[in-house]
Amino acid sequence: STLSRSEARTVYDGFAESGHAGGKDADSGYGGPAVKALMEMADFESAKSVLDYGCGQGKLAELVLSETKRSNKDLYWKGIDQSPNMVEKFTERCVEKFGADKCAVELLEDGEPSSVHVKANSVDRFVSTYCLDLLSEEDMYAVLNLAERCLTPDGKLLLSGITWGYKASVKTFAMTLVWELLYVIQRRKVGGCRPQALQPSLKSKGWRIENSVNTLPNGFPWMVSEVIVARPPLDNEKGE
């Protein structure tokens, strides 16, 4: 089973306090290449409103807001996280740096995706990086439902998470093996995250995959990442 919501909150509060890479995956060996690929697919230059579910310490928000500072002055970024310490770090990294007119962060106290305060059809980019891979299946689908509800019809769902790397290289084979073992015996050590393949789950709910790529890590930890861009389901394509 996955970490409970309260266990995940405790783990990521600890990561934020200790300066652990958890919550700022854009800086990690696997996260750097994945985030680069995601940013190339996302077209943040034309986005107006971004909802970042599981925003962590705000490294992705900082990267995008810095890069689009001059080219897209209308971009507004809202982060969501259930860890109070991560929310505090996001505030320091992004809200205090870019201002409340450019970004905000919301603490999701109960960890319930449907509790997020957001208007329907109000967001054109829904981002979640290295978050769905630690959620229960029920919560993962709840996040996808939230994304479907708040995205505009031509909006984009942007996901990245760890996936299996047994066939990619010797390093990713060994790392995947160790990671899956740790997930069984000491899952807090890996932040409660397990390798996933998200495309089948998305397609079963009618999401239209626009682009996807598996990125190789450029440093430790040597995990392969899956990066996906998808469009919201059409009414006649939604899964049951």
Backbone torsions as a table, in degrees:
resi	resn	phi	psi	omega
1	SER	NA	159.7	-179.8
2	THR	-81.3	169.9	172.8
3	LEU	-62.9	143.1	173.7
4	SER	-70.4	166.7	179.2
5	ARG	-59.0	-42.5	-179.2
6	SER	-68.6	-37.3	176.7
7	GLU	-64.5	-43.4	179.3
8	ALA	-62.4	-40.8	178.6
9	ARG	-60.7	-44.8	-179.8
10	THR	-62.7	-44.9	-179.1
11	VAL	-61.3	-47.5	-174.9
12	TYR	-78.8	-24.5	168.7
13	ASP	-61.8	-42.3	178.9
14	GLY	-65.7	-40.5	177.3
15	PHE	-60.0	-42.7	-178.6
16	ALA	-65.0	-40.0	-179.0
17	GLU	-68.1	-37.3	-173.8
18	SER	-88.3	-8.5	-176.9
19	GLY	79.9	16.3	178.7
20	HIS	-60.5	153.0	179.9
21	ALA	-64.0	-22.6	179.0
22	GLY	-57.0	128.0	-178.9
23	GLY	95.6	-9.9	173.2
24	LYS	-136.0	54.9	-173.5
25	ASP	-61.8	-21.0	-179.8
26	ALA	-60.4	-18.3	179.8
27	ASP	-96.2	-5.1	-172.4
28	SER	-85.1	169.0	179.8
29	GLY	-59.8	-37.7	179.1
30	TYR	-89.1	-32.1	-174.5
31	GLY	-74.3	-33.9	-178.0
32	GLY	-57.2	-56.1	178.0
33	PRO	-61.1	-36.6	-179.1
34	ALA	-67.4	-44.1	-179.8
35	VAL	-66.0	-36.6	175.7
36	LYS	-60.6	-45.3	178.7
37	ALA	-64.0	-42.0	-179.4
38	LEU	-62.7	-42.4	-179.3
39	MET	-65.8	-33.6	178.2
40	GLU	-68.7	-30.6	-179.2
41	MET	-87.9	-20.2	-166.3
42	ALA	-78.1	-28.7	-174.2
43	ASP	54.2	54.7	176.8
44	PHE	-65.9	-17.7	179.5
45	GLU	-59.6	-31.4	-177.6
46	SER	-105.2	4.0	-178.3
47	ALA	-81.1	150.6	176.5
48	LYS	-110.5	-39.1	-174.2
49	SER	-137.4	125.6	-179.6
50	VAL	-119.0	132.5	170.9
51	LEU	-112.0	122.4	-174.4
52	ASP	-111.8	100.2	-176.1
53	TYR	-87.8	122.9	-174.4
54	GLY	77.2	49.3	-170.6
55	CYS	-69.9	-17.5	179.9
56	GLY	59.4	-138.3	-175.6
57	GLN	-83.6	1.0	172.4
58	GLY	87.5	19.7	-177.6
59	LYS	-66.1	-41.3	178.7
60	LEU	-65.3	-45.0	178.6
61	ALA	-57.9	-43.5	179.6
62	GLU	-61.6	-43.7	179.3
63	LEU	-60.4	-49.6	-176.0
64	VAL	-68.5	-45.7	-178.8
65	LEU	-64.3	-33.3	176.9
66	SER	-69.3	-43.3	-176.7
67	GLU	-70.0	-30.6	-175.4
68	THR	-103.4	12.5	-174.5
69	LYS	-54.6	-42.2	-178.4
70	ARG	-96.3	-33.1	-172.5
71	SER	-83.6	-21.6	-179.7
72	ASN	-143.7	84.4	-177.0
73	LYS	-76.1	-9.4	-178.7
74	ASP	-91.9	-4.9	-175.4
75	LEU	-69.3	131.3	176.7
76	TYR	-125.5	131.5	-174.0
77	TRP	-119.0	125.8	175.9
78	LYS	-118.5	122.5	178.3
79	GLY	-97.0	148.0	177.2
80	ILE	-129.9	131.5	175.1
81	ASP	-154.7	151.8	179.9
82	GLN	-96.3	-1.6	178.7
83	SER	-96.8	116.0	178.7
84	PRO	-56.4	-37.9	-179.3
85	ASN	-69.8	-35.7	175.5
86	MET	-66.0	-41.2	178.0
87	VAL	-61.3	-40.0	177.6
88	GLU	-63.4	-43.0	178.5
89	LYS	-64.9	-40.4	177.9
90	PHE	-61.3	-42.9	179.8
91	THR	-59.8	-45.6	-179.7
92	GLU	-66.0	-43.0	-174.1
93	ARG	-74.8	-37.5	-170.1
94	CYS	-117.4	-54.2	-174.7
95	VAL	-63.6	-44.3	180.0
96	GLU	-71.3	-27.3	-178.4
97	LYS	-82.2	-44.0	-173.5
98	PHE	-102.8	-17.6	178.6
99	GLY	98.5	153.8	-177.1
100	ALA	-69.5	-14.4	177.2
101	ASP	-82.3	-10.0	-179.4
102	LYS	-109.8	-26.9	-178.4
103	CYS	-158.5	160.4	178.0
104	ALA	-151.8	167.9	177.8
105	VAL	-141.8	142.0	-178.7
106	GLU	-121.8	132.2	175.3
107	LEU	-84.9	120.5	178.4
108	LEU	-92.2	86.6	-168.6
109	GLU	-60.6	-40.5	-176.9
110	ASP	-91.2	-4.0	179.4
111	GLY	71.2	9.9	-177.0
112	GLU	-91.0	114.0	-176.9
113	PRO	-53.8	-35.6	-178.0
114	SER	-71.3	-8.7	179.0
115	SER	-84.9	-5.9	-179.8
116	VAL	-63.8	133.0	-180.0
117	HIS	-86.4	102.4	178.9
118	VAL	-156.8	140.6	-179.6
119	LYS	-76.9	150.5	176.7
120	ALA	-65.3	142.1	177.1
121	ASN	54.9	38.1	-175.8
122	SER	-113.8	-3.5	-173.1
123	VAL	-122.5	135.6	177.4
124	ASP	-105.7	-5.0	170.9
125	ARG	-139.9	120.4	174.6
126	PHE	-110.7	116.2	-173.9
127	VAL	-112.7	137.5	170.1
128	SER	-148.0	111.3	-177.8
129	THR	-114.2	126.2	177.2
130	TYR	52.1	45.2	178.1
131	CYS	-125.7	-46.7	-179.0
132	LEU	-61.2	-26.3	-178.0
133	ASP	-75.4	-2.7	174.6
134	LEU	-113.3	-6.9	-178.0
135	LEU	-84.4	156.1	170.3
136	SER	-66.3	160.9	179.3
137	GLU	-59.8	-39.2	179.2
138	GLU	-60.7	-46.9	-180.0
139	ASP	-69.2	-34.6	177.8
140	MET	-60.2	-46.9	179.3
141	TYR	-68.2	-29.7	176.1
142	ALA	-66.0	-37.2	176.6
143	VAL	-65.9	-42.2	177.5
144	LEU	-63.4	-36.3	176.2
145	ASN	-65.8	-40.3	176.5
146	LEU	-60.8	-45.0	179.5
147	ALA	-61.0	-43.5	-179.8
148	GLU	-62.8	-38.6	-177.9
149	ARG	-69.9	-40.7	-171.5
150	CYS	-93.3	-16.4	-179.8
151	LEU	-75.0	144.9	170.2
152	THR	-68.9	160.4	-178.0
153	PRO	-56.0	-31.3	178.9
154	ASP	-104.5	17.8	179.3
155	GLY	-74.3	173.7	-177.6
156	LYS	-125.2	136.4	169.7
157	LEU	-95.3	126.2	-176.6
158	LEU	-121.5	115.7	-175.7
159	LEU	-126.4	145.8	166.6
160	SER	-145.3	146.8	179.3
161	GLY	-166.4	167.0	-179.5
162	ILE	-74.0	147.8	176.7
163	THR	-138.0	177.8	-175.9
164	TRP	-73.3	137.2	-179.2
165	GLY	-122.2	29.2	-176.4
166	TYR	-62.5	-29.2	-175.8
167	LYS	-103.5	-0.5	-172.5
168	ALA	-83.2	-45.9	-179.6
169	SER	-165.7	170.5	178.0
170	VAL	-62.9	-42.9	-179.1
171	LYS	-63.8	-44.9	-178.8
172	THR	-70.9	-30.3	174.3
173	PHE	-60.7	-51.7	-177.6
174	ALA	-64.1	-41.9	-178.3
175	MET	-66.8	-40.9	178.5
176	THR	-63.1	-41.3	178.7
177	LEU	-61.1	-48.3	179.6
178	VAL	-64.3	-42.7	-177.8
179	TRP	-60.9	-46.7	-178.6
180	GLU	-66.0	-33.5	176.0
181	LEU	-66.4	-46.1	178.6
182	LEU	-62.1	-36.5	-179.9
183	TYR	-62.5	-32.0	179.8
184	VAL	-77.4	-43.0	-171.2
185	ILE	-101.9	-21.5	-176.9
186	GLN	-155.4	62.2	-168.4
187	ARG	-66.1	-20.9	175.8
188	ARG	-63.6	-28.5	-179.4
189	LYS	-62.3	-31.9	179.2
190	VAL	-105.3	24.2	176.7
191	GLY	65.8	18.2	-179.6
192	GLY	75.6	7.8	-175.9
193	CYS	-90.0	139.7	176.0
194	ARG	-129.9	152.6	178.3
195	PRO	-60.2	143.0	179.7
196	GLN	-137.8	163.8	166.3
197	ALA	-127.4	105.2	-168.3
198	LEU	-85.1	-20.3	-174.7
199	GLN	-56.4	-45.7	179.2
200	PRO	-58.5	-39.9	179.5
201	SER	-64.7	-41.3	179.4
202	LEU	-66.2	-47.2	-178.0
203	LYS	-63.4	-33.7	-179.5
204	SER	-65.6	-22.4	178.8
205	LYS	-102.4	8.5	174.9
206	GLY	89.2	2.4	177.3
207	TRP	-64.6	140.5	-177.5
208	ARG	-101.2	107.4	-177.7
209	ILE	-68.4	120.3	179.7
210	GLU	-95.0	-34.7	-179.4
211	ASN	-161.1	148.3	175.6
212	SER	-155.4	148.4	179.3
213	VAL	-154.0	146.0	170.1
214	ASN	-101.2	124.2	-177.2
215	THR	-104.3	141.8	177.8
216	LEU	-87.8	143.9	179.9
217	PRO	-71.4	154.4	175.3
218	ASN	-112.2	13.4	179.5
219	GLY	-178.9	-178.1	-179.6
220	PHE	-72.9	143.0	-5.6
221	PRO	-77.8	140.0	-171.1
222	TRP	-81.7	66.3	178.8
223	MET	-109.2	139.1	174.1
224	VAL	-76.6	144.7	177.7
225	SER	-116.2	146.6	173.5
226	GLU	-103.4	127.6	178.9
227	VAL	-120.4	129.0	-174.8
228	ILE	-133.4	138.0	167.9
229	VAL	-117.7	128.1	-178.3
230	ALA	-137.9	152.8	175.7
231	ARG	-99.5	152.2	-178.2
232	PRO	-60.7	153.4	178.7
233	PRO	-62.8	144.6	167.4
234	LEU	-79.3	154.0	-175.0
235	ASP	-55.3	-36.5	-177.4
236	ASN	-87.1	4.1	-179.8
237	GLU	-115.5	1.2	-176.0
238	LYS	-69.6	140.1	178.2
239	GLY	-74.6	168.3	179.6
240	GLU	-79.0	NA	NA
